Amino acid sequence: MFKEYPQIYHIGLMKTGTTTIQEVLSRDSRINLILKSGFFNTNKYFTDEYSQFVKGKLNIESDETMSRGLNYFGLNECLRRISGKKSNAKIILTIREQRSLLVSAYKHHIRKTDDSFTFTDFLNSSTGYNYIKHLNYENLYSDVSRYFNKSNIFIYPYEMMNSSFEDFFRIIYEEVFELAAPKDLIKLHSNKGMTDRVVILKKNLNKIKFFAPERFPGKFEKIVHSIILEAFSMISLNNEETISWGESNLCKSLEVFFSNSNKRFEKSYGINLSKYGYLINGE
Protein backbone atom coordinates (compact mmCIF):
# COMPACT_ATOMS: atom_id res chain seq x y z
CA MET A 1 0.00 0.00 0.00
CA PHE A 2 1.33 3.45 -0.96
CA LYS A 3 2.20 5.56 2.07
CA GLU A 4 1.96 9.36 2.02
CA TYR A 5 4.39 11.68 3.77
CA PRO A 6 4.42 15.46 4.26
CA GLN A 7 5.73 17.64 1.45
CA ILE A 8 7.18 20.24 3.86
CA TYR A 9 9.51 19.84 6.86
CA HIS A 10 10.33 22.68 9.23
CA ILE A 11 13.38 21.43 11.16
CA GLY A 12 14.35 24.36 13.36
CA LEU A 13 16.80 25.56 14.63
CA MET A 14 15.94 25.96 18.30
CA LYS A 15 15.53 29.51 19.63
CA THR A 16 14.62 30.82 16.18
CA GLY A 17 10.90 31.41 16.67
CA THR A 18 9.84 27.83 15.98
CA THR A 19 7.06 27.88 18.58
CA THR A 20 5.66 31.12 17.15
CA ILE A 21 5.71 29.64 13.64
CA GLN A 22 3.93 26.55 14.90
CA GLU A 23 1.27 28.66 16.63
CA VAL A 24 0.55 30.61 13.45
CA LEU A 25 0.38 27.52 11.21
CA SER A 26 -1.81 25.61 13.67
CA ARG A 27 -4.51 28.28 13.25
CA ASP A 28 -4.75 27.79 9.47
CA SER A 29 -7.46 25.26 8.62
CA ARG A 30 -5.79 24.54 5.27
CA ILE A 31 -2.75 23.11 7.06
CA ASN A 32 -2.27 19.84 8.88
CA LEU A 33 0.55 20.74 11.26
CA ILE A 34 2.36 17.67 12.58
CA LEU A 35 4.37 18.44 15.70
CA LYS A 36 7.32 16.26 16.64
CA SER A 37 6.00 12.99 15.30
CA GLY A 38 9.30 11.33 16.21
CA PHE A 39 9.09 9.25 13.06
CA PHE A 40 12.33 10.33 11.41
CA ASN A 41 14.52 10.67 14.50
CA THR A 42 13.54 7.68 16.62
CA ASN A 43 13.05 3.94 16.15
CA LYS A 44 9.48 4.62 15.03
CA TYR A 45 11.08 4.81 11.59
CA PHE A 46 11.70 1.04 11.78
CA THR A 47 8.61 -0.10 13.62
CA ASP A 48 5.70 2.26 12.93
CA GLU A 49 3.74 3.53 9.95
CA TYR A 50 3.49 7.26 9.32
CA SER A 51 -0.10 7.91 10.37
CA GLN A 52 -0.32 11.71 10.73
CA PHE A 53 -0.82 12.54 7.03
CA VAL A 54 -4.23 14.06 6.21
CA LYS A 55 -5.48 14.07 2.62
CA GLY A 56 -6.85 17.32 1.28
CA LYS A 57 -4.61 19.50 3.44
CA LEU A 58 -1.09 20.88 3.21
CA ASN A 59 0.85 18.55 5.49
CA ILE A 60 3.77 20.16 7.33
CA GLU A 61 5.94 18.40 9.87
CA SER A 62 7.57 20.79 12.33
CA ASP A 63 10.18 19.25 14.59
CA GLU A 64 13.20 21.23 15.78
CA THR A 65 14.53 18.18 17.61
CA MET A 66 15.66 16.81 14.24
CA SER A 67 18.34 19.52 14.13
CA ARG A 68 19.45 19.20 17.74
CA GLY A 69 22.74 17.64 18.72
CA LEU A 70 20.90 15.66 21.38
CA ASN A 71 19.01 13.82 18.66
CA TYR A 72 20.53 10.33 18.82
CA PHE A 73 20.38 9.64 15.09
CA GLY A 74 21.72 13.05 14.08
CA LEU A 75 20.55 15.57 11.50
CA ASN A 76 22.18 13.82 8.54
CA GLU A 77 20.38 10.57 9.26
CA CYS A 78 17.04 12.39 9.66
CA LEU A 79 17.57 14.16 6.34
CA ARG A 80 18.50 10.89 4.65
CA ARG A 81 15.33 9.27 5.96
CA ILE A 82 13.13 12.15 4.82
CA SER A 83 14.67 12.15 1.35
CA GLY A 84 14.18 8.38 1.15
CA LYS A 85 10.45 8.79 1.77
CA LYS A 86 9.95 12.13 -0.01
CA SER A 87 12.82 13.00 -2.34
CA ASN A 88 11.22 16.25 -3.51
CA ALA A 89 10.35 17.49 -0.01
CA LYS A 90 10.73 21.15 0.87
CA ILE A 91 12.94 21.91 3.86
CA ILE A 92 12.49 25.03 5.99
CA LEU A 93 15.35 26.15 8.24
CA THR A 94 15.11 29.16 10.51
CA ILE A 95 18.40 30.62 11.70
CA ARG A 96 19.44 33.38 14.10
CA GLU A 97 22.48 35.56 14.63
CA GLN A 98 24.76 33.22 16.54
CA ARG A 99 25.65 35.39 19.54
CA SER A 100 22.01 36.28 20.13
CA LEU A 101 20.96 32.64 19.79
CA LEU A 102 23.55 31.41 22.29
CA VAL A 103 22.59 34.03 24.89
CA SER A 104 18.93 33.05 24.45
CA ALA A 105 19.85 29.35 24.66
CA TYR A 106 21.74 30.00 27.91
CA LYS A 107 18.73 31.72 29.47
CA HIS A 108 16.49 28.88 28.30
CA HIS A 109 18.85 26.32 29.83
CA ILE A 110 18.91 28.06 33.23
CA ARG A 111 15.14 28.34 33.11
CA LYS A 112 14.57 24.66 32.35
CA THR A 113 17.27 22.98 34.47
CA ASP A 114 18.84 22.98 37.92
CA ASP A 115 22.23 24.04 36.51
CA SER A 116 23.94 27.19 37.72
CA PHE A 117 26.33 27.68 34.81
CA THR A 118 27.93 30.98 34.01
CA PHE A 119 27.55 31.86 30.35
CA THR A 120 31.13 30.73 29.65
CA ASP A 121 30.54 27.47 31.52
CA PHE A 122 27.44 26.94 29.38
CA LEU A 123 29.42 27.42 26.16
CA ASN A 124 31.91 24.83 27.41
CA SER A 125 29.23 22.32 28.42
CA SER A 126 27.89 19.48 26.30
CA THR A 127 24.68 21.48 25.83
CA GLY A 128 26.64 24.47 24.60
CA TYR A 129 28.63 22.28 22.23
CA ASN A 130 25.40 20.94 20.74
CA TYR A 131 24.16 24.44 20.01
CA ILE A 132 27.48 25.65 18.58
CA LYS A 133 27.72 22.55 16.40
CA HIS A 134 24.74 23.70 14.30
CA LEU A 135 25.64 27.40 14.21
CA ASN A 136 28.14 26.88 11.43
CA TYR A 137 25.51 27.77 8.85
CA GLU A 138 27.78 26.99 5.94
CA ASN A 139 28.07 23.37 7.11
CA LEU A 140 24.40 23.20 8.02
CA TYR A 141 23.42 24.24 4.51
CA SER A 142 25.89 21.75 3.06
CA ASP A 143 24.32 18.95 5.13
CA VAL A 144 20.82 19.74 3.89
CA SER A 145 21.86 20.24 0.25
CA ARG A 146 23.45 16.79 0.28
CA TYR A 147 19.94 15.35 0.23
CA PHE A 148 17.76 18.06 -1.32
CA ASN A 149 17.98 20.39 -4.30
CA LYS A 150 18.78 24.02 -3.56
CA SER A 151 15.40 25.03 -4.99
CA ASN A 152 13.73 22.99 -2.23
CA ILE A 153 15.71 24.49 0.66
CA PHE A 154 14.27 27.62 2.28
CA ILE A 155 16.28 29.42 4.96
CA TYR A 156 14.81 32.37 6.86
CA PRO A 157 16.50 34.52 9.52
CA TYR A 158 14.69 34.91 12.84
CA GLU A 159 15.47 38.63 12.59
CA MET A 160 13.25 38.81 9.52
CA MET A 161 10.29 37.79 11.68
CA ASN A 162 11.17 40.42 14.28
CA SER A 163 11.51 43.09 11.62
CA SER A 164 8.15 42.45 9.94
CA PHE A 165 5.94 39.67 11.29
CA GLU A 166 3.40 39.93 8.48
CA ASP A 167 6.00 40.02 5.68
CA PHE A 168 7.84 37.04 7.17
CA PHE A 169 4.77 34.82 6.99
CA ARG A 170 3.59 36.24 3.67
CA ILE A 171 6.93 35.27 2.11
CA ILE A 172 6.91 31.77 3.60
CA TYR A 173 3.32 31.18 2.48
CA GLU A 174 4.06 32.34 -1.05
CA GLU A 175 7.52 30.83 -1.53
CA VAL A 176 7.10 27.52 0.27
CA PHE A 177 3.40 26.78 0.72
CA GLU A 178 2.25 28.36 -2.55
CA LEU A 179 -0.75 29.72 -0.68
CA ALA A 180 -1.96 33.20 0.19
CA ALA A 181 -1.15 34.10 3.77
CA PRO A 182 -4.14 34.43 6.13
CA LYS A 183 -5.58 37.93 6.16
CA ASP A 184 -6.15 37.84 9.89
CA LEU A 185 -2.56 37.16 11.02
CA ILE A 186 -2.22 37.89 14.73
CA LYS A 187 1.23 38.91 15.88
CA LEU A 188 2.36 36.36 18.44
CA HIS A 189 5.41 35.97 20.63
CA SER A 190 5.18 32.42 21.87
CA ASN A 191 7.54 30.82 24.37
CA LYS A 192 8.76 34.20 25.58
CA GLY A 193 11.96 33.93 27.56
CA MET A 194 12.71 35.20 31.04
CA THR A 195 14.26 38.60 31.70
CA ASP A 196 17.92 38.81 32.75
CA ARG A 197 16.82 39.54 36.30
CA VAL A 198 14.75 36.38 36.56
CA VAL A 199 17.43 34.22 34.93
CA ILE A 200 20.04 35.45 37.42
CA LEU A 201 17.76 34.88 40.40
CA LYS A 202 16.87 31.43 39.04
CA LYS A 203 20.57 30.62 38.56
CA ASN A 204 21.32 31.61 42.17
CA LEU A 205 18.49 29.42 43.46
CA ASN A 206 19.79 26.58 41.29
CA LYS A 207 23.04 26.75 43.25
CA ILE A 208 21.16 25.60 46.33
CA LYS A 209 18.97 23.22 44.28
CA PHE A 210 15.86 25.15 45.25
CA PHE A 211 14.06 23.83 42.17
CA ALA A 212 15.12 20.21 42.58
CA PRO A 213 12.17 17.93 41.70
CA GLU A 214 11.70 16.67 45.25
CA ARG A 215 11.04 20.22 46.52
CA PHE A 216 7.60 20.38 44.93
CA PRO A 217 6.47 16.84 44.15
CA GLY A 218 3.49 15.85 42.11
CA LYS A 219 1.16 17.97 40.04
CA PHE A 220 1.94 21.19 41.96
CA GLU A 221 5.56 21.35 40.81
CA LYS A 222 4.99 23.35 37.60
CA ILE A 223 2.43 25.62 39.28
CA VAL A 224 4.76 26.51 42.14
CA HIS A 225 7.65 27.09 39.75
CA SER A 226 5.62 29.41 37.54
CA ILE A 227 4.33 31.42 40.51
CA ILE A 228 7.82 31.86 41.92
CA LEU A 229 9.32 32.86 38.58
CA GLU A 230 6.50 35.34 37.99
CA ALA A 231 7.16 36.83 41.42
CA PHE A 232 10.85 37.16 40.54
CA SER A 233 9.98 39.28 37.54
CA MET A 234 8.40 41.88 39.82
CA ILE A 235 11.40 42.22 42.12
CA SER A 236 13.45 45.36 41.57
CA LEU A 237 17.18 45.18 42.24
CA ASN A 238 19.87 47.85 42.35
CA ASN A 239 22.83 47.52 39.98
CA GLU A 240 21.18 44.66 38.19
CA GLU A 241 23.49 42.21 36.45
CA THR A 242 22.79 41.61 32.77
CA ILE A 243 23.43 38.64 30.52
CA SER A 244 25.13 39.36 27.22
CA TRP A 245 27.77 38.13 24.82
CA GLY A 246 31.18 38.32 26.48
CA GLU A 247 34.68 39.54 25.72
CA SER A 248 36.44 36.31 26.69
CA ASN A 249 38.96 34.66 24.40
CA LEU A 250 36.38 31.96 23.71
CA CYS A 251 33.77 34.50 22.61
CA LYS A 252 36.28 36.31 20.42
CA SER A 253 37.35 33.04 18.79
CA LEU A 254 33.75 32.06 18.18
CA GLU A 255 33.12 35.43 16.54
CA VAL A 256 35.88 34.75 14.02
CA PHE A 257 34.52 31.24 13.43
CA PHE A 258 30.95 32.48 12.89
CA SER A 259 32.09 35.38 10.74
CA ASN A 260 34.02 33.19 8.32
CA SER A 261 31.22 30.64 8.14
CA ASN A 262 28.61 33.34 7.53
CA LYS A 263 30.60 34.85 4.69
CA ARG A 264 30.87 31.52 2.89
CA PHE A 265 27.21 30.73 3.62
CA GLU A 266 26.11 34.07 2.14
CA LYS A 267 27.88 33.19 -1.08
CA SER A 268 26.76 29.56 -1.34
CA TYR A 269 23.09 30.04 -0.45
CA GLY A 270 22.64 33.60 -1.70
CA ILE A 271 21.39 35.39 1.40
CA ASN A 272 22.29 38.80 2.82
CA LEU A 273 23.11 38.11 6.46
CA SER A 274 24.83 41.48 6.93
CA LYS A 275 21.41 43.08 6.53
CA TYR A 276 20.28 41.35 9.72
CA GLY A 277 23.36 42.10 11.84
CA TYR A 278 25.21 38.80 11.46
CA LEU A 279 28.99 38.82 11.77
CA ILE A 280 30.68 38.87 8.38
CA ASN A 281 34.50 38.80 8.21
CA GLY A 282 34.93 40.10 11.73
CA GLU A 283 32.54 43.05 11.45
N, C-alpha and C positions, 0 to 999 in steps of 0.2 A: 504493500500500500504506500502511495506517495505521501511523504510527510512535508508539511509546510513550515517554514521558518521565517522570522522577521526579515524585512528588507533593510532595516535601519538599526544600527547599534551605537548607542551613546555610551562610551566607555570611560568617561571621566576626563580629567584627573580630579582627585579629591581637592576640596577647598577652592573649586573654580565655579561655584554657583550651581552645582549639579542638583541640589535639592530644590532650588528655585525653578530650574528648568523642568524638573519632574512635576512640580506643583502646577506649572502653567499647562504642560501637556496633558496632565490628568484631567483637566477641566474641559478638554476638547472632545466632544462626543464622536468625532471622526477618527479618533486615535485610540488604539488599544495599547496602553502603556504597560509594559511588562517590567516589573521592578525586581532586580536581583533574583532571577530564576534559579541561578546556581547551576544551570545546565552545562555551560561551557567551561566552568572553572572548578567543577567538583566531579566526583565519580558518577553523578547523575548522567553524565555524557555516555557512560558505558552501560548503565543499568535501566535508565528511564527513557520514555518517549517525550518529545517536546509537546506539551499539551496546552500551552498558553496562547497559541495562535488563534486569532478570531477572523474568520472570513468576512469580507465586506468592509473591513476597517484597515487603516494604516497601522501596521504592527511595528512597534518600536521597543526594543529592549534597552533599558537603561540600567547599567550596572558598573559603578565606578570601582568595585572590588576587582574587576578584571585587570585593571591597570595598576593595582597596588602590589608592592613588593611582598606583602604578606600572603598574597595569593599563591598557594602551594604550587600550582601548575605553571605559573608565570604568564606574562602577557603574550609572549610569542606562541605558546601552546594554545592559549585561548583564541588568538587570531587565526592560527592554523585550523582549529576546529570550526570556527565560524566560516572561513573560506571553503572548507570541505563540505559544509552543508549549504552555503549560499555564496558562491564565488563572486557574484556581482553585487554583494551587499554594500551599503553605504555606511561608512564609519565616521562618527562625529567625535572629535576630541576637543575639549575645552582646556585651555592653558591659562596660566597666570604668571605675572612677573615673579621671578623666582624668589627674590628676597621677601616680597610681600606674602607669597604663598607659605614660605617657611615660618615666618612670624605667626601667621594665622594657624598653621599646623601645630606650632608649639603651644599656642593658647588652647587649641582644641584638645591637645594631649593632656595638658594640666587639668582641664575641665573634666575630662572623661576618665582619668586614672588617679591613682594614689601616689604618683611620682612627684618629686619635688625638684626636678631638674632645673638648672639654670638654662638659659637659651643655648649657650655653648655646649653644655652637657647633652642637651637634646640633640644638637647637630651631630654629636659624637656617639649617640646611642644607635641601637639597631633600628629603632623607629625613624630616627633622623636619616640614617643611611637609605632606608627604603623610600623616603620622600625624594632625597637628592638623586637617587638612582634614575628617577623618571623625569628629572628636571633638565636633563640634557635633551632639549627638544629636537636637535638634529638627529640624535640616535633614535629617539621616540618615533619620529617621522619615518626614519629608515626602517624601523621594525614593522610599522604598519604597511608601508609601501612594498614590503617583501611579499605581502599576501594580497594586496588590493591595488587596483589601478589608481593613479593620482587623481583622476576625475571622480573617483568614488570616495576620496578622503576629504573631509571638511573639518578645518581647524579654526576655532574661534577664540579670541582672547576674552578672558573674564572682564577685562577693562572695557571692552566694547559694550557689554551688558550694563556696566555702571554708567557709561557715558550716555547711552540712549537705550533704555529698556525696550521701547517699542520697536526701534529700528533693528535691534539685535534679533528679536523674534521674527520680525517681518522677513529679514534676510534668511534666517534658517528655514522658515516655512517655504519661502520661494525657491531657495537654492537646493535644499535637501528634500523637503516633503513634497514640493511641487503643488502646494496648496496656498490659498490666500490665508493670511494670518487672521485670527479672530478679531472682530472689530471691538470687542469689549475687553481687551487685555487689561488686567488689573496688575499694577506694579506691586510685586511681592519682594520680600527679603526674607526668605525662609532660612531656618537654621542659623539665626543671627548669633554671632559669637559674643563672649563676655568682654566687658571692658577691661583695660589694663589693671584697674584697681581690683576688680573681682578676681582676676587671674592670680594676682600677687597674693591676695588674701587666701585664696584657695591653695596656692602653692605652699604658703606658710602652715596652713592647717594640715596639708598632706605630710609635712615633716613629722607631725605627731600622730599621723594616721587617723585623723579625726573622721575621715570619710571611709574608713575601712568597713567592709560589708557587715561585719558583726555589730557595728555601732547601731545600725537601724535595720534590724532584720525584717524580713517579710515584705508585705505589700506597701508598707509605709516608707520604705527606704527612699524611693524616688521623690515622694512628696516632701519629705523632710529636707532632702538635698536641695530641691528647687526652692523651697521657702527660705532656706539659709542663704543660698546664692542670691536670691532676689533681695534679701535684707542687706547683703554685702554691697549691692549696687547703690544703696541709699546712704552708705557711710561716707562721710567726707573726711579726708585725711590731709594734713599739711605736708608739703614737699613730697607729693605723690611720686612714686617711682613709675617709670613708663617702660614698656617693652618695645624694642625696636631693633632693627638690624645693627650689628655691632661693628667695631673697628678692629677686631682681633685679627691675627694673621690668618686664621681659618676663614673668616668672613672675606678678607681681602683676596685670598686665593680662590675662594668660590666665585667671587665677582669676576675674576679673570676667566675662570672656567665657563661660567654662564655667558659672559660676553662673547667669547670665541664661538661657542656653540650657537648662540643666537644669530650671529652674523652668517654663519654657514647655513643655518636653518632658513633665514630670510631668503637667501639665494636659491636654495633647493626647492622650497615650497612656494615661494613667491608671496611673502606676506611682509607688511611693514610694521615690525615690532617697535621700532624707534618711536613711531607715532603714539604708542601706548606706554612709553616710559621704560621699556626693557633696556637692559644694558647691552650696548653694541660696541665692541672694541674698546672696552674700558671707559666708556662715557659715564 
